[in-house]
Amino acid sequence: MGFGVNLAFVFLVIPSTIILLIIAFIGKSKFYLKAVGVMWAVLLSIMVLASVIKWMTSIKQLDKSDYFGSYIVDRSYFAGKQADWQYDHFRFEIKNNDSIYFYKTDGESITKVYKGSITTVRPYGSDRLVVHMDTPIHHIMHDSYPTIYRSAWSFKVVFHSPLYNNVFFKKGEWAELSK
């Protein structure tokens, strides 16, 4: 809790509770006991609600192991023919031995593989992906520091391509598009 909440708790809630309990026991009235119960129920409900909202809106903190997996083009950002074409022609995989494989594909079949390795840096609270590709390098993977967009539960890896501008990837398995 923040300083202001702690201050209010110490100087308002606890004294109010003590005063209401003293009045309830001296006056033998259940009204003041109910008032204390309602006050604490409301306070606890607010604290639980605030904790749930904070948990739901917090940004995912990434570790190196979070990057391991298969990635496909995220077609939800710029839906349409271009995104569908990119989805069918590009995907990559990061393995737990710190290797990255960028696949140039034609639908399900892989036509060319570009290899490299990954490391991470932690400039703040979350690991940031660093890509080191072997030559030749595909134009999508020439950016060594892809942008990472995080939400509470997932993240996107965005590479800047000189031909396509930003290409958004998300974790997932490739599946044929329904036409």
Phi, psi and omega in degrees: 000155179280170183299317181296321179293317178298318179298315178296321180297314183289319186262349179240305188290308182296312177299320178298318179297314180297315180298315180295322178292320178297315179298320181295319181285325178288314183275355181052044181246133179281344180302315182289327175294319177294322178298318176297315180299316179295317180300313181290325177296317179295315180298315179294322178297318179296319180295318179294315179299317179297320179295318180294316179297318178297317180295320183287334183256358180288152181271137181299130174269121186266140170250167180304320182295337178294335182280341182294134178144186180261143182234141177234161178294131178275106184278355184283338181287311180229074183295146178144189185299319182296315179295321178296319179296314179298319179302318181281349186240352181217136169198164178214169183219136175246122182261161185287359172265020178067025176256150178235138179235115176263126184252124168267124190232168170230086186073236182282330185277139179270125182261332179205144180240129174250128185252157177188193179224165179232153168223174175228154172235155181236079180288335179226220184276356185231144178291140177247135184284135174234125185251132176239102182266142173286156177276146358287155182249134174288147186298334178289326186265011181288342179279115182285336181241084179293154176280138179245121174256121184248147170234193182293327187240345185214184178206159177239145175250124185240121176255141177265119178255135177295339179268322186248000187068230183276132176243118185267129176240146175227159177293139178165167177260140180290137174221147181297139180285141176278135185259000000 
